[in-house]
Amino acid sequence: PIMNSVLALCVAVATVALVMATAGKGQNFAVLIAGSNTYMNYRHQADICHAYQIMHAHGIPDSNIVVMMYDDIANNSENPVKGNIINKPGGSDVYAGVPKDYTGEDVTAANFLAVLTGEKVPAGKKSINPGPNDNVFVFFSDHGGPGLIAMPSGPYLYAKDLNDALKTMHSKSRFNQLVFYLEACESGSMFDGLLANNMNIFATTASNPDESSYACYWDDTRQAYLGDLYSVNWMENTDKVDVSKETLQQQFVIVKNETNLSHVMEYGQQNINSQ
């Protein structure tokens, strides 16, 4: 079951479910990153805040969660509801309680990869230190293009660099299972033909390598899209199901069917998704 095996972490990981480890056999960790800034990109930080609330609700301690987001939405001058971020019309505030681990200019590809691989991070910044019995869930939401995903500061993150980092994590035994949910246009290009199927990594993307992914939930009051279709689908599914009974594959099928404007893809070690 997801919760036991994945994340219950995210459970959806991408939530979906993450790879929540069986009790007593390891810990669960999550790295959540919004790769954009400015109010027009409201939805990406809304996605990440919602994902944090899911992790928190499923018992992952803040010490095991790294949140990376520019943090320029909740109190933005364009936001009519100050200090508040929602991820669906009429939804609850998903910003409350979200840790500010990396904000502003610290949200970079280099810091993201350092958190994953265990390399040195800036003084005073949080990282994760999973071991061979632990499970890791990674969720990224932002814009992308063929072979890259954007960041609010510094250079883009390229597919080769991301996959090299995942290989490094594997070689350093930094996880038992890793689940990666990626929301971006052309997001399939970050893993297609690159992610090996023998590293206990399961990845799913909002689109195939050659197409856009799409925003959803336009809000007239906030003058912004509140979420992204793929991300909202996996998180709303996670919010309503018993994650101890739904598998990654079951969630993947649901999200694939409900995300009707792009082709949701899966990569890596497929047998993980039966958990």
N, C-alpha and C positions, 0 to 999 in steps of 0.2 A: 504494500500500500504506500501511497505517496507519503503519508505523514510519517510512516515508519522509515521509509526508505529515502525519502527525499527531503523534503523539507518539511516535510511537513513543514519544511522551511518555507518554502515558498510555496511550497506547495504548489505551486503553480508554476512555480517557479516561475518562473519567470515569471515565475512564479510561479511556476506553478508549482509547485509543489515542491520543491526542492529537493533535496535529497535528504530527507530527514532521516537520520540514522536511527536504528533500533535502539531503544533505551538501553543504556549501559554499554553500548559498543562504540560510542564516539559522540562527538559534538557536531552541531550544525553551525555553519558560518554563512554570511551573506555579504555580497558586495553589490551595492546599488548605485548606479551612476546615470545622471542626466547630462548629456553632452552638449547642451545649448545654453544660451542666455537670452535676455530681452523678453519683454512681456508678450510679444507675438508668438513666442514659443512656450507659452503657459503650460501646454499639455505635457511636455516632457518631464518637468519637475512635478507636475501633478501625478503622473504615472509613478515616479520614483517614491513620492511621499505615500501613495496608496500601497505600493509594494512594501515599504517599511512597516506600515500598519498591519499588513498581513503577517510579516515575519514576527513582529512583536506579539500579535495576538496568538501565534502558535508557539510561543514560549522561547524564542531565540533571544538571548539577552543582548542588550546594547553593546556589551563588550565584544560580542561576536559578529556585530554588524558594522560595516563601513558604509556611510552615505556620502556620496559626492554629488553636489549640486551647487550651482552658482549662487543660489539663494537671493535672487533679485525679483521674485514674483509676488510673494505674500504681502510685502509692504511697498510694492511698486506704486508710483504715483498714478498709474493707469488702472490699478486694481480698486474697484469701488468698494470691496469688502476687505478692508485692511487686516492683515495678519491671518488671512484665511485662504486656503486653496481647496478646491473640490475637484473630483475626478469624474463626476457625472451630474446631470441636472438635478438640483435639489439634494445633492449628496451631502454627507457629513464632511466636516473639516478634516482633511488628511494631513495638514501641515503641523497640527498640534503635537508636540512631543518628539518631532523628528530630530535626531542628532545632527549637529552641524560639523561633521568630521572634516570635510574638505569643502570650502566655499570659494567663490571668487576666482582669483588667478591661480589658486591651488588645484583647481579641477583641470588636470592635464592628462594627456596620454601617458607621460612618464610616471606620474604618481599612481595612476590606475594600474599600470603594469607592475610597479614596485610593490603595491599592496598584494597583487596576485602572487608574485614570485617570491616575496619575502626579502626583497632588496631594501636598502635603506630608504626611509621616507623622511620628509622634512621634520626637523626637531619639533616635538610636541604633537605630531600627527599620529593618528591611530592606524594600525595595520591589523592583519589577521595572521595567526600562526597555527593553521591546521596541521594535523599529522595524518599518518596513513590510515587511521580508523575514522577520520572525520569526513563530513560531506560539505560541499561548498555550492552555494547557489549564486549565480551572477546574473544581474539584469541591467541591460543598457537600453536607454531610450533617447533618441535624437534623430538628426538627419544623417544620411549616408550617401554614398555613391559607389560605383564599381570598385571593389577592393579597398574601401575605406569607410570609416565612420568619423563624424566631426567631434570636435571638442570646443568648449567655449574659450579656452586659452591655449596658446602654443599650437604645435602642428597637429595634423590629423593623426588618427590611429589607423595604421595600415594592416591589411589582413595577415601578411607575413609576420609582422611583429606580434600581433595578437596570438597567432598559432604557435609562434616560437615560445611565447610566455606560457601557454598551456602545456607545451612539451616540457618546459623547465619545471613547472609545477609537478607534472607527472614524474619526472626523473628525480625530483627532490622529495617524492612521497608526501606531497602537500594535500592529498585528499584520498578518500576511498572512492567516492563518486563525485562528479562535478556536473551540474546542470546549468546551462547557459541559455537565457532567453534574450533575444536581440531584436529590438524595435528600431528599424530604419529603412529608408528606401534602399533597394538593391542589397539588403542585408544578407541574403543568401550567398553573396560573393565573398563574405568574410570567412566562410567555412567550405564552400563548394570546392571539392578536389584538394582541400588542404587539411581538413581535420581527420586524423586517423581514426579507425574504428576499433582500436585495441587499447585505448587509454582510460576506459571507464568515464568517458565524457559524452554527455548527450546534449546536443544543441538544437534549438528550434528558432526559426527566424520569421519575421513578419512578412517577408516577401522572398521571391526567388532572386537569383543574381541579376536579373535584367528588368525589374519593374519597381514601381513605387509602392510604398505602404501609405496608409491614409489616416488622417485625423478624423475625429468624430466628436459629437456632442457640442455643437456651436451654442454658445451662451450669449444671448443678446445683452444681458446686464453687464457681463464682464467683457464683452466684445473679444471673445477668445474661444478657441476650441479647448475643451476641458480634458480630452484624452486622445489616445490613438486606438484605432479599432482593434488591432491584434492584442495590444496590452490590456485594454479594457476587457476584452473577451476572456483572457486567461485569469485576470484578477477577479472579475465578477463571478466567474465559474468557481474559483477557489473560495470566494466569500460564502457561497451558498451550499457547497457540497461537503460531505464528510471526507476529509482528506485521508483518513485512515483506510478508506475503501476505494477511492478513485486512483487509478494508476496514471502515470505520465502519458502513456499511450492513449488512454481513454480521454484525458484532457486534450491531448494533441488533436484527436479526431474532432472533438467538440469545437475547439478553437479554429481548426482548419475549416470546418463547415460554416461557422458563424462569421469568419473573416472573408467576406464575399467580394472584396475589391482587390485582393491580392492573393497570391498562392503561398500559404504558410508551409514552410519546409522543415525537415528534420535532418540532422547530420550526426556523425560520430557513431558511438556504440549503441546500436539500436536496442539491444536486449535490456538495457537499463530502463527503457521506457515501459517495460511491463511491470515495473515495481510501483 
